Amino acid sequence: MRLVWQLVAVAAVAFLGQLCVSAVDGNPWLTLFFGGLTAVLAVVVYRWVVRRTEHRPVVELARPGAGPALGRGALAGVAMFGLVIANIALLGDYEIRGWGSVPAAVGLVGFMAAAAVTEELLFRGILFRIVEERTGTGIALVLTGVLFGMVHLFNADATLWGAIAIAIEAGGMLTAAYVATRKLWLPIGLHFGWNFAAAGIFGTVVSGNGTPQGLLDAVTSGPVAITGGKFGPEGSLYSVLFCVLATCALLWLARRRGNLVPRRNAGRADVTTLSR
């Protein structure tokens, strides 16, 4: 039942936060406020429900080192998405038409913070962590990655290929970031940096969802394999390539640190205590 209680608690915060953000749609400052509040409350509720249901310290959200890990993750996420855009632009398929909106970009900080935190708590902090205890790292990574991709099929301009790309990119890279550190801060930072760069900086579509124009007024045009089409650059083969490379590097680091859980050892130890 701990899986159910944890999912319900964090999902309730995410749902209420989304209602608040939707209610103030068009006001970037209130979006920033409610998005940030949702992110903070989600962390508080996650800590509370995990302590109540598992009776242990919540080491995956330990405060020491949280700030640097979030910062490194956010910078890496922005840099990786910047590489995707740079390669699309080199082929002439990304065009900047002018400046977008600074207030809208500010609002997107709150919106993307809420999305990154709640999704990482749900998918990496709860689902992956608990499934990994029973199946080992590899199977849990695949299963939760597929589920993460399937959830994105409900987005406005979702495509099957887009969902597959998200399963490979986010399902792989963000999970590997958690396994490598056994903390949720790095994947939260990566998730936020990637999403904010997509909409808040480069003005592109995020996972088939319409978002306000960010700092740049830009358009993509060209082959879907390169630009991702209506789903956005996350459906680009460049995104898949860079995220797969990052996933491999993070899993290599996790193996060096002894943080991978083989299937034969699943269930023998509390994997949340693994950290090197």
Secondary structure as UniProt FT lines:
FT   HELIX           2..23
FT   TURN            24..26
FT   HELIX           28..54
FT   HELIX           59..61
FT   TURN            64..65
FT   HELIX           66..90
FT   TURN            91..92
FT   STRAND          94..99
FT   HELIX           102..120
FT   HELIX           121..128
FT   HELIX           129..135
FT   HELIX           137..151
FT   HELIX           152..154
FT   TURN            156..157
FT   HELIX           160..181
FT   HELIX           185..196
FT   HELIX           197..201
FT   TURN            207..208
FT   STRAND          216..220
FT   HELIX           224..227
FT   HELIX           229..231
FT   HELIX           233..235
FT   HELIX           237..256
FT   TURN            257..258
FT   HELIX           263..265
FT   TURN            266..267
FT   HELIX           271..273
//
